[in-house]
Amino acid sequence: MWGGLFTGVLFFLSGGLEGMPWYHYALIFLASVFIDVDHYLAAGLKTGSWRLGDALEYYQMQGLQVQKDQHKGIRKVYDFHLFHTIEFHLLIALIGIWWQPAFYLFIGMVFHTLLDIFSLLHRDYLYMREFFLSAWLWNKVSEGFD
Ligand SMILES: [Zn+2]
């Protein structure tokens, strides 16, 4: 929904179809919506179920857990979401230097991530997101050595 709004605003700002061809808007929109596929993947891997309904229920339960934990003063990273990491954004931006469609995907992703950050900040939940793929990998590796 926010992706659609953003694409609409951009459409006006850049002068409609004279500013940019329609498929650039489509790329921005798709990126800003489908970046959340990593949430579905994370839920699927955790629960072993690939039903969308189960993924939604998983995040509903997690939301309650986050609230409970926060009351107890527990502030931790919950799930890892690959497409939301800084490294993944940089990768798409790099590809965008040589392959233009990726540049528009990057714009959509940045917009989505900024909105995520604002909403997490608003609820004081920023700590629950892992922003760095490298930090996550490092934790996995050092867990393995324990
Ligand atoms: Zn998101």
Residues whose N, C-alpha, C, O or C-beta is under 5 A from the ligand:
A	BS01	ZN	D36 D116
